[in-house]
């Protein structure tokens, strides 16, 4: 996407880097002297680049525990509400699916359909969501098989290893007064065993997807609460999210994925020894061998 730009590539890289660290386009215009419309076009091109790279990498995934949630936002065009649907793998911190739309059954089906397409054929992860009923119908419609019955029509049967838990927060006067955890499908014992095997607590929760929602709000200025610069159109916001996601996967270290070294690496002088090796989500999932730079993300050749 750096091809035929009149601005120096180093400056374009800096501006796009700051755009995924929560800096608004108007502030970037003030600081670098580049027009806001130009910056928005760069974000659009980098988002398209990120989407293509994401489609190349995120296939045949082996996920253990997937949490899903929706992030509220608004559009400047008409002031309409919309939702960012997010799915995250708890163990490797990958975000395989991210879509924008209303809170409808059609969008829920689209989110789960894309997630199913990116998984390995026999992979059935553990699922956790909030109490939104749309997830139940979408998940049970995708993780099952048709069973033939003699003399009758074929019956849709949910897979035996499908496990799904929900976290329902009861609020009173905009305050959470009670948190209910329940199994929407499967046994709680199996849920606990499979999540503990992956190094988790075993409790039904949506803490990880809620944390990534906060990260998205901090890194995407268009989703900041009470912002003066919301996205004009859904496509513009989606392109910014695509650019953030590929940066998050390949160029941003995730502190919870650090691996403890067998022997600390000593440094010269009074510097502390390196005891951990930091990783990006793509490195933890085996999709990359090193941390990518922002310039490598932007200059990677795409079909």
N, C-alpha and C positions, 0 to 999 in steps of 0.2 A: 504493500500500500504506500510505500515511500516513493514509488516511481513517479517522476515528472512533477514533484512538488517544488515550488519556487523557494520555500524556506529550507534552511539547513536541516539535515536529518537529525543532528544532535538536539536541536531546539524542538523539533517535532516530537522526538522521543521524550524529552523532559515534560512537555505540555501534556502528552497522553499519559505519562506516568502519574502526573499530579491529578489527572482527571479520574483515576481509579483510587485515589487517596482522599476523595471527598472535596476537592477544590472545585468550585463552580466555574462555569465557562466565562462568566462576566469578570470574575476575579483573575482568571488566566489572561483575559484580554487586557486588563489593567496592568498586570505584571509584565507581560511579554510584548505588548503592543501588537498583537495579532487579533484580527477581527473575530468576534464571537461566532459569526456565521461560518468562518473558515474553520474554527476549532470544532464546531458541531459537525462539519463535513468530515473532518479527520476522525472524529469519534465514530461516525457512521461507517467509514471505510475500515477502521480497525475492528469494529464489531462484526462486520461481514467476514473479515479475515479470521477473527476468532471463532466464528460459527463454523467455518469450513474446517479449521484445525480441530475443533471439538468433535465434529462428525467423523474425522479420520481416526482420532484417538479413542473415543468413548464407544467401543464396540466389544462384544464378548466379555463383559464385565462379570466378575465373581464377587458379588456383594453379600454381606452377612446380615446387616441390620439397616433398614432404610426408614428414615423418618420423613414425614411430609407435613407441610404447613402452607399457609397463605399469608402474604405480606400486603397490607393495604397501602394504596397510593392514590394519587389523583392526576388528572390530565388537565392541561391549561385549555385545550380545545373543548369548550362546552362545560368545563368544570366537572366532568363525570368521574365517578369512582371506578377504580379497577383494582385487580388483585394480581400479585406476582406469586405464582405457584412454584414452590421449591421442594425438591427432594434431595436428601443428603445421605450418604453412607456414613454411619457412625464410626466405623473402624478406620477407614482410610480418608475420611473427610472429603470425598468426591461429591460434586454436585452434578449428577448425570442429566437431570431434567430441570428446566426452568422455563415457564411459559407465562404469558400475560393474558388475562381475560376476566370475565365476570365469575361470580360464584354460581356456576351452572353445572349441571350433570354432563353436558357436552365437553366442557373444558376438563372436568375431572377424568372423563374417559380418555381424552387426548393426552393428559399427563401420564396416566398409567400405561397407555398404549406405547408411548415413546419409551418409558422406563422398561417395559417388557421387551421392546425391540433391542435395547442396548445390553440386556442381560444375556448370559450364556443360556443355552437351550434348557438345561436341567436345573438352573439356578432359581431357587425360591427363597428369598430372604425373609427375615422377620420384619414385620411392619408395625409402625407406631404413628398415630395421628391424633389430632384433637377430636372432638365429638361431632365434627361435620359428617352428616350421613352420606354425602355424595361419595366419600372415599370408599365406604363399605360396598356400594353397588359397583363402583369401578374396579375395585380390587377383586371381588369375587367373580366378576365377569371376565377377567383376564387370566386368573390363576386357577384354571379348572380344565376339564375335558368332557367331551360328549361320551356318554356311556349308552350302549345299545341294550335295549330291553326287548326280549322276545315277545312279539305280538303287540308291541307298543312303540310309540315314538321315542327317539333317543332323548336321554335326560342329561342336563348339564350338571356335573358333579365337581365340587371344589376339591382341589388337591389335598391329600391327607397330610402333607407336611406344610400346609399353609397356616401361618400363625399371625394373628393380628390383634394388637392391643390399642386401647383408646385412653386418652387423658382428658377428662372433662372438668373444666374449672367453673364452679358456681360463683357468681358475683352478686354483690348487693351494694348498691350505690357506688358502682364503678370500682369496687374493691373485691378481691378474691377472698371468699370466706370458707370455701371448701374445695378440695381437689379430689375427684373421684377417679380411680383407676379400675378399668374393667376389661375383660377379654371380649372382643367383638366376634372372634372366631378362633377356635383351638383351645388347648388347655394352658393354663397359666404356668404349670410345672414345666411344660416343654418350652414356653417362652423364656422362663427363668434359666433353664439349663442351656439353651442355645446362646443367649446373650452373655451368660457368665463364661461360657467357653470362649467367647470372643474378647474376654477381658473387661466386661462391663459389670455393673452392679446387679443386674437381674431384675430391677424394678421397671415397671412400665412408665416411660417418660418420653417427653418431646424436647428435652433440654438442648440437644445438639442442633436441631433445626431452628429453634428459637434463637440460639446464639448466632448462627449463621445469618438469620434475618437481621439481627442487630449489626453484624458486620456489613451487610449489604446497605443498610441505612447509613452507616458511617462513611462508606466508600462511594456511594452513588449520591451526588448532591441533589439530583432530581427527586429522590425519595426521602430526603430529610424532612422531618415534621415541621410544619409551619414555614416552609421555604418560600421564597419569592420567585424562585426559578424552577417550577415543575416542568416536566416534559410537555411539549405541545401535542405530540401524537404518541400512540402506543408503539409504533414502529421505531421511533426515535429512542424511547426508553429501552426497548428490547435490544437495540444495537449497543447501547451503553452497557447493558447487563451482560451481553455476550463478550464484550471487550474486558469487562471486569472478571468474568468467569475464567477466561483463558489465562489472564494474568494471575488469578487466584490459584489455578491448578499448576501452572508451570513456573511462575516467577516469584511467588510469595511463600516464604517459609511458614510452616504451621508449627507452633511451639509444642503442641501436644503429640506431634509425630517424631520428636527427637529420639534418637537411639543412643543408649549409653555405650560408650566405647569400652572394649576389654582393657585396654591400657591407655591412660591419658596421654595426649600429645603435648609435649613440652614446647614452650615458646621462649624466645630470647628475652633477656632482661627481666623485668618484674611482672610481666604479663602472666595471668593465671593460665594454668594448663587447660587444654580443651578436653572436656569429659564427655561431651555429647556431640553427635553428628546430626545436624538439622536437616529436615526433609521438606519438600513440597508435597502436596497431596498426590501429584502425578508420580513422584519418586516412590512414595509409599505403596502405590498401586502397581508399580513396575512398568509404568507407561513412559517414564523418562529416567535417564541415568544421572542427570545433573540439573541444577537450577538454571533455567533460561534467563537471559537478560531481556529487558523490554525491547531492545533493538532487534534481537533475534526473533522475538514474537512478531514484530512488525515487518521484518524483511524475509520471513520464511516464505519460500515460493509456493504459491497455491495454484491449483488447476483453474 
